[in-house]
Amino acid sequence: MADKTLFDKIKTAVVKCKNDYSLNTIISSAVSFLLTVLFALYNGFLGIILSSLWHTGIFVFYMLLVVIRGLILAGERKSSQKNDIDRQDIRHKTFIVSSIMLLLLNLSLICPIAMMARFEKPVNAKLIPAIAMAAYTTYKVTASSVHIFKQKRIKHNDILVSELRIIGFIDALVSILTLQNTLIMAENSDSDADMIALSAATSAIVYIVIVIITIHLIASGIKRVKKKD
């Protein structure tokens, strides 16, 4: 009987998570938060040991990503314990601070993207690890895209949930860029002019997309804050 009760509780929690878009976002972002911490520390370690500008730049990017996600998750947790008026106030203040951090995140990408565009990113992976990275990147992009489209269909008033989804999408775009550069360098040790041009063009396009997404998110968030005021 006890096992059945435990099973029912687990089943209820899973169903609730599946049907509650905001809760689903918080849980998936918490998992991403932990993985990002590990990846950031790994690159920070390599940056120190190898005196690598690339790994240091990626470390800064992912640490900012960790801070932003952590700030939003903390704000969401705090707001869940308040009444409707205080909840919105906490979310709006958290959004403003995290938006400033998001702009810094965009700036932190300039160095790594410039290095990728010029093929200065160190690559130790052969083709098989690169393919494994491709599979993981495909998963991240697919999951982020699904959540972005789902967000458009589902109506919710949580500005922080929208921000978490956008951050996940930006993370996926950076993974795509890194993967592309790794595959090109793994197969072309002596990079020709065409490959350099391709890398530079895609790097510029992805960065512009990230900047546009960030500006759109902040502009939309400011409008929502003003409407509530």
Buried (B, 14 or more C-beta within 10 A) or exposed (E): EEEEEEEEEEEEEEEEBEEEBBBBBBEBBBEBBEEBBEBBBBBBEBBEEEEBBBBBBBBBBBBBBBBBBBBBBEBBEBBEEEEEEEBBBBBBEBBEEBBEBBEEBBEBBEBBBBBBBEBEBEBEBEEEEBEEBBEEBBEBBEBBEEBBEEBEEEEEEBBBBBBBBBBBBBBBBBBBBBBBBBBBBBEEEEBEEEBBEBBBEBBEEBBEEBBEBBEEBBEBBBEBBEEEE
